[in-house]
Amino acid sequence: MSRGSRILSAILLLAWMACAPKDEWFGVTEPPRDDTLIVNNGTEPETLDPALMNGNIEGNLAFSLFEGLTRFDPKTLDPLPGVATNWHVSADGRTWTFHLRSDAVWSDGSPITSLDFAWSWLRLLAPTTAARYASFLYLVENAEAFSMGTMTNATRVGIRCPDSQTLVVTLVRPAPYFPFMTAFYVTMPVHRKSVERHGQDWTNPENLVSNGPFVLKTWQMHRKIELIKNERYHGRNEVHLKRVIFLPIEDTGTVLNLYRRGDIDMLNDVPLELFSWLKTRRDYSGHPGWGVYYYKFNINRKPFDDRRVRLALSLAINRSRLTDEFLAQGQIPATAFTPPIPDRYFPPGKAIYDPQAARKLLADAGYPEGRGFPAVRLLYNTIATDLHRHVAEVLQAMWKQELGITIQLEVQEWKTYLKSVENREFDLARAGWVGDFPDPGTFLDLFLQADGNNNTGWTDPEYTRHVEAALFDKNPATRMQSFHKAELILLDEMPVIPVFYYAFTMLKKPWVDGVFGNFQDIHPLRSVRIRKAGS
Amino acid sequence: MKKRILLRLGSTFLVLACIITASFFLIRLAPGGPFDAERAISPEIRAQLMRQYGLDQPLHVQYLHYIENLLHFDLGMSMKYPGKSVSGILSEGLPWSAGLGAFALLTALFFGISMAWLGVQMPGRNLDRWLTRISLVCLSLPGIIIAPLSVLIFSLWLGLLPAGLLEGPEHLVLPVFALAIPLAARIFLLMRDSIQTQTASTWFKAALGRGITSSTIFLRHVLRHAMAPVAAFLAPASAALLTGSIVIETVFILPGIGRHFIQAALNRDLTLITGTVIVYSAILLFFNLLADLLLMLLDPAKTDLEADP
C-alpha cells in the first residue's frame, strides 16, 4: 500500500482516537463465544512445505501444523520434548541420540518413525529440493557435500535410524544448541507418502498430512488459512483452541481497524506512527528481539578502507538518543554486533557514544572537522513503515553535527537494494540480521568469509581463528570466551556499525491466554486458550 | 462493418502480443531477481532454482518457451509461491476482482444514470446544482481516500459495516461503493450533459409536440443517444476499475488479483507479474473493443464517418 494511503489511515485513526474514550484496552473487550483464535500473520505465506520455508510468516504456520523432534517453550523458547521424548549427546558433543515417542502419529493415523525424520532431512538437503534454508543442517556430517551435489551417497550423511524410535545424528562439530535447531521449522518432518503421491500439491488442504497440534482445513490465498485441532496429536489434551485463522493482512491501518472491532485477536508489528499511543494500552507488549540493525561499510572504497573513519562514524552515534527519543519503540542501543543472550553470552560493550574520540579519529585519518571528507552515500531500502529512512536521517544529522561530514542518502526498492549490496555497489548500507538459535555463532560466523552475507569485504585471520575455535569447542565457558575475543576484534575493526537491537511488539486481546513475548517472536499456539464470554 | 470488426480484432491481438513481449523482457531487465533475499542463498541452490524455472537458458529461448506454453494457456509456475501455478493463483483471485469490478460498474451506472435523469428533470434547480457539486467532489476523490474514510465513518464510528475481510455479502458493500463513487460521478456528469444536449434538440421538441409522453421519449430515444459518451467511457472506466481495485483490495483485504500487479513486480516473481499483466491487458483490450463495438451499434453512421474520412 502506498505511503500516502498509510499516512491517511493513520490520520483517520488518530482522529478516531482523539474522540475515543481512554480505555485501558484498545477497542472491543467483549470476549468471543467460541474457541477460535484469529491472528494476523502479516502477509501471504510462500509455502506450507517446511523444507521450503525461509521466514517467520511461514514458520508461524509450521509451528501449528507440524512438530519436530523438539518444540519451543512458548515463554523461553527452550527446547521441550516434541516427537522425541528425550535426547542425549555423546562425550565429544558431536553425536546426538533422540528417542521418539511411541504415540506420535500423522494426521492420517500412520505412526511417525525416525525414518520419517531421516527422509525429511535428506529431502531438505537434496539438491533437487533447492531448499533455501538447506544450509541450516550443514552442521550434520557430510550434509553440505550432499547438498552441493559433490557427494551423492545419502547413507554417508550423518543421520542414522538404528530402529524406528531412535534417530542418531552426527555433527561436524559440537553444537550445544542443536535441540533448538530440531524445533525449528525446516527440520520438521514431512509425510513421505503424501509428498511422493501429490508432488508439489502435497500442501493443498485436501492432501496435507501433518503431525502438529493443528491440521489444515482451508487455504485461500490472500484471504485466510484455517486450521482446526488435530484430534490425533499426542498432546491433544493440552490443545484448547478448536480453530485458528491466519490472516495475511499487510496494511497496518486495516489490521488495527479489525483488531479494534474484535475481528482479530492478536497481531505483531504495531504500526510506528501510532506506537506512542498504543503502547499505553493494556493490549500492548514489547520484548527485546534477537536481531541487530546495523550499517555495513564497503571497506574496499575510500574513505571506509580506513579503520579510523569507520570507528569515528560509530562513535559519533548517540544510540540511546536514537532509540529512546526518535524511535521509542523499545529498541535497545546496540553496543556490539551480537545481542546479549541472558545467562549465556554478554558481548563486549564497545560500540559507544564518544564524540570527542570520534572527532580525533577522523582528524587523524586526514579529515579534521570533516574537511575534505569525500562524498559518500548511505544506501537503504524502501519499507512500508519508513523505519529505514527515519534511522538514516537521524544518523545523517548526528554525523553532520558531531563530525561535520555530509552523507548523502540513497534509497532503492528492495530487490534493487539487495542486488546493489550483493555486488558491493555501495559505500555504506543498511542491514539487519536475526539469529536462528541462541548462540553467538549465528551472528559471528557472518564474517568468516568475504562473500555470502558479509558484503563488507572485511575478513581477519585472527577473528576467524577465534570464531572457529569457539565453533569447535564443546566447553561452554571457553566457547563463549572465544566468541568474546572475536567480537572484540570485530568492534575494533568496525566493518559494520551496530545501531540497535530489534524489539518485537504485539497487541493481544484480554481473552487470549498463553501467548508470550520472546526473543524470536515465535508464538506456539499449542497451549493457547481463549477466555470465552461468560466463562 | 464485418471487415472493420475483424480489423479491430486483429489489432487487439497485435497489441496484446506486443504487451506480452514487452512485459516479458522489461521485468527481466529490472535489477535483482526472484531468489534474492536478505539472507543470501548459496550459489549452488540459486543455480538449482534457476534451472528449475528455466532461467539458466538464454533469454530468447526462455521467451520462445514462454510463448509456447502460453499458447497452451500455461502461464508457468510462480517463483514466489513454490508449487503454485500462475494460472491457479490468478484464477483463484480473478472472480473476486471481476465481481468487485462488475458490481462497482453496475452500481456506478445505476446511480450515475438515475441521478442524471433526476437532475435533468429539474434543470437549474437546487437538486441539479447540488448533484453536480457533489459529483465534482466525488470525482476528485480517489479510492485511496474514499476507502479509509468510509471505513472510519461506517465501520468504526457507526459500526454498521465490516472494516474488511470477506465473510459475507455485507463485506462487499463498502469496497463496491468506494470503487463506484468516482465512477458514478463521472457517469452522472457525462449523462447529464448528453441528456441536456438531446432534450434541447429540435427532434425532442417535435416529439413532445406530437404528444408523445416525455418518459417514453426519454426511455426510447434520449437514453439511447445519450448513452454514446457513456459507452465510449467504458474503456477508461474499466481501466479505472482495474487500477482502483488494487487499492480497494488492499484496504479491504479482498483476495483479488490487484495486489499481484504491485507485489509480484516488487518480488520479481517473473511469471506471476507477466501473467498478471497479460490478464489485465486482455481485460482492458476487451473493454476497449467492447466500447468500440457498442459505439458502432449505437451510432453506426458516426463511426463509419470517423473510420473513413
Interface residues (C-beta under 8 A of the other chain):
Chain A: M1 S2 G4 S5 L8 S9 L12 L13 A15 W16 E44 E46 T47 D49 L52 N54 P127 T128 A130 A131 R132 A134 S135 S147 M148 G149 Q200 D201 T203 Q220 M221 H222 R223 K224 L247 P248 I249 E250 D251 G253 T254 N257 L258 R260 R261 D263 E413 W414 K415 T416 Y417 L418 K419 S420 E422 A431 G432 G452 N453
Chain B: A30 P31 G32 G33 F35 D36 A37 E38 R39 A40 I41 S42 E44 I45 Q48 L49 Q52 K80 Y81 P82 G83 K84 I89 E92 G93 I144 I145 A147 P148 L149 V151 L152 S155 L156 W157 G159 P162 A163 G164 L165 L166 V247 T250 V251 F252 I253 L254 P255 G256 R259 L266 N267 R268
